[in-house]
Amino acid sequence: MLEESDEILPEKTLKSFDDILNAVKDKTPKRVAVAAAQDDVVLETVRGAREQKIAEFTLVGDIDKIKANAHRLSVNLDEVTIVHEPENRRAAYRAVALVSSGQADVLMKGLINTADLLRAVLDKEVGLRTGRVLSHTAVYEIPGFQRLLILTDGGMNITPTLQQKADIIQNSVQLANVLGISPAKVAVLAAVEVVNPDMPATLDAAALTKMADRGQIRGAIVDGPLALDNAISLEAASHKGIISPVAGVADILVTPDIEAGNILGKSLVYLAKGKMAGLILGAAKPVVVTSRADTYEAKLISIALGVLLS
């Protein structure tokens, strides 16, 4: 993964999923290593990604099952590299090793438990450790909203510490930067927009704001605590007299814990009819971990995000 000082921003800010796909198609194809790739959904996604020239793939898993399932689904595996490893946990380690050795650029989860995949990612010998906490960052395209919205962390860290929240922000800022958002405007969310000693989320938000001011979080303007309405609505921020470079125009929303992040993220999809894609960040290379509940488009965009970030 690029360091912040090395990032090359796209010529324009990417404001939609179509923009992301078009940006990827303009780049040299990257290679995605898939752990336990004998999954029907994964194979169908591989087909779509190759047809749209998003990426090339190395499939690690049971070669007989991969070929049989691909044949049943009419997935063409010509020019697709297959590494035979029928045991899922070993497949995870072999896929991670391909990425850590430079033979692939992005890691993707197949028919394997996320915990088993991440155990390989964090392995001291072949893993992708950076010293930064791993976190889930989601990107949303929401009807009527004129830009992409980034949300973190609704998928990994249950009750992150202050330092973990700083890492979580830094991870999401790197993704924002490759979308052309620089500096990224980060809203640290709480229930209120004032510091209240009885509400720990507001104390963390204030500390993170000061950390960014002092350069401990780079590439971003961070402000908090901010309630959700004040973070995304200029009108709401104005009514409350909030003067802030982030209020009303936040690019990244940082939730206080996994429950708030999970609920807000699903609300954006199921109530606001938004579309979501996401990555696990903080490793040396992006990790694509999709859910079976994710749409086909979400899986494609998640791969595209990984390719952009790699």
N, C-alpha and C positions, 0 to 999 in steps of 0.2 A: 504494500500500500504506500502511496506517495506521502512524503512529509509535506506539511503545509507550505513550506517555502518553495517546494518543487512543483506545486500543482500548476497545470496548464488549464486555464479556464476556457470553456467553449466561446465561440465568437458572440453568442447571444445567450441570454438566460433561458433555460428550458422550462416551459410553462405548462406542458401537457405530456401525457404518455406518448403521444405521437411524436412530439419533439424528441423524446428520449430514444425512441426506436430509430428515427431518422439520424440522430447523432451517432448512434452505434454503427449504422450501416455505412457511414462515411469513414470509419476507422478500419485499420488492419484487423482481420478476425482474430479473436482471442480463443484460447482453448479452456474448456470447462471439464474438470474431472468429477465424475459422478460416482458416489459411493453406493454400492448395492443398487445397480442400475436396472435390475430386472423388473421394475415396477411399471405397470401399464401407463399410469399417468405421466411418469417421468419420460418414458419412451415417446409418448405423444407430444410432450413438450419439446423434447429433443428434435423431433421431426419439424415442428413449427419453427423453432429457433434456427434450424439449418435452412429451411425454406426461405426465411426472411433475412438470412445472412447475418444473424446476430452473433453467432459463435460456432466453433467446431467443438467436438466432444471426444473425450476418452471415457469409455464406460467400464467401470470396475465392478465385477460381480460374477454370478454364475453364467458362464457363456452359453450353455445349453438353454437356460431359461430366457436369457436375453434374446437369443436368436429365435426361439420358439414364439415368444410374446411379440417380438417385432414382426415376424411373419404373419401372425394372426391379426395384427393391427395394421398391416401393410406399411410398416415403417422401413424405409430403405436404409440399410446400414453400410452401404458402399462408402468407402473413405472415412468410416467411423472406426476408431481404434477401440478394441475390446481387450481388457486385461482380465484373465480368468482368476477369480477368487470367490469360491462359493460361500465362504463363511463371512457373515456380514461385518463382524468387528474387524477382522483382518482386511476386509475390503475397505473399511474406513481408513485404516492406517496406510494402505497402499495408495488410496486416492489422495490423502494428505501428503504423502511422500512425493507424489507427482507434482503437487503444487509447490511444496517447499524446495524441491530441487530445480524448479523452473521449467519443468516439462508441461505444466499447465498453469493457467493464470487465475482461475476461479475454482472454488470448491463448491459442490452441490450435493445436497442430501437426497438419497434415493429411498429404497425400502429398508430403512434402518431407524432405530430410535435416535432422536436428537442428542440425547445424553451420550450415547456411544460414539456418535460422530464428533462431538465436542471434546470427548476424552482424547481422541486421536489428535484433534487440533491443538490441545494443550500438552501433548506429549513432549518431554524434554529433548528427545533425540530427533524425531522427524516432524514435530509439530510446527505450529505457526505462531508461537508466542511472541509478544512484543512488550510485555510488562504492563500493558493497559488492560483494563477490565473489558470483557466481551459484553456487547449490548445489542439489542434489537432496535433497528431504526426503520420506521415505515414511512413511505411516501404516499400521499393521497392526492388524487385528482377528484375534486368535488364540484358538482354542477353549480354554476352561479358564482363560484370562487375563481378569481382571475389569475391565480398562481397555484403552483404545487405547494402543499403543506406537509411538513415533516414532523413526525411524532416519535418520541422516545421516552421511556423504554417500557413498552407494554408487553414484552415477551420473554425477558430473561431475568433481570435483577429484581428480586422481590421487594426488599426494603434497602435500597442503596445508601451507602454512607455518603458523606460530603465529598470525599475524594473520588469515590466511584461515580458520583453524579458529575464531577468535573471531567472524568474520563468519558462518560456517556455523552456529554456535550461535545467534547473534542471529536469523538467518533462521528457524531451526526454532522458536525461542521465540515469534516472532510467530504462527506457525501454532498452536502449543500454546495460546496465549492465546485465540485465537478459538474453540478447542474448549472453553473454560472452565477451562483449566488455568493457574492463576496463584497464586503464582509456579511456573514450570515447574521440575521437579527434573531436572537434567542430569547424566548419568554420562559422564565422558570415559574411554573404554575403553582398556585395555591388557591384556597377558597376566598382569600381577601388580598388586597393590594397594599396592605400595611404590615409591618413587622409586629408580630404578636408573640411574646415569649411562651404563651401556652400552646402555640401552633408550630411545631418543629419545622414544618415545610417552609414557613415564612423565614425562619432563621437561616436555613440552608440556602434559600433563594437569595437573601441579602448577602451571604458570604460568597456565593458563586458570582454575584454581580461584582463584588470587590475583587475577587480573584481574577476576573477578566480584565478589570481596570488595570491590574498590576501585571498583566501579561502571562498569568498562569493558565489561562485559556486563550488560545490564539485563533486568529481569523474570524472573530465573531464580536458582535456587540451583545452583551448579556444584560438583561434587566429582570428584576423580580424582587419581591413576589408580585405577580400579576394574576388576577382572576382571568378565566378563559375569555369572557366578553371583552375585557380591556386589552387582551393580547391580540385579538383578531378584528376588532371593530373600532375604527377611528371615532365613530359616533359615541360608542359607549365610553371610550377613554376620555373624550372631550366632555361629556356630561359629568364625569367624576373629577374633572380638572387634573387629569394625569398628564404630566409633561415628560415624555420619554421618547428616545429614538426607536424604541421597540414597540411601544403600545400601539395597537391597531394595525401594525404592519409586520407582525412576527412571521418569520420563515420557519422557525423550529419551535415546537412546544415540548417542554420537558416536564413530565409529570412527577409527582412526589414518590410514587411507588408503582408496582406492577398492576395493582388492582385499578388504580385511576387510569393508567395508560391503556390497559386492556378494555375497560369499559368505554373510554373515550374513543378508542380506535374502532371498536365494533359499532358504536353509535354513528360514526362517520360513514360506515359502510351500509348499515342496515336501516338507519333513519334518514341520513342525509344523501343516500344513494351514491356515496363516493366509491371510487375504485382504489385499491390498495396494492402496493408492492413493497417488498422489504428485504433487508439483509441483516445478517449478524456481522457486526463490525468490531474492530479492536484487535483482530488477528493481523498477521502480515499480509494476508490476501482476503478478499471478500468471501463470505460464506453464504450461499443461497440455501435457505431452509424454508420450504413452503409447506402449507397445510393442505390436506385433501379437500378442505372446505374452500380453499382459494380457487378463484376462477382461472381458466386457461390463460386469459390475458394477464392476470396478476403474476402467474409463473413466468410468462415471457418477459414482462417488464422487470421482474426481479433479476432474471438472468442478464438483461440489458444493463441494469444498474450495476451489477457486479462487473460486467465487462468495462463499463465506463470508469469505474473506480480502480480497476486493476491496472 
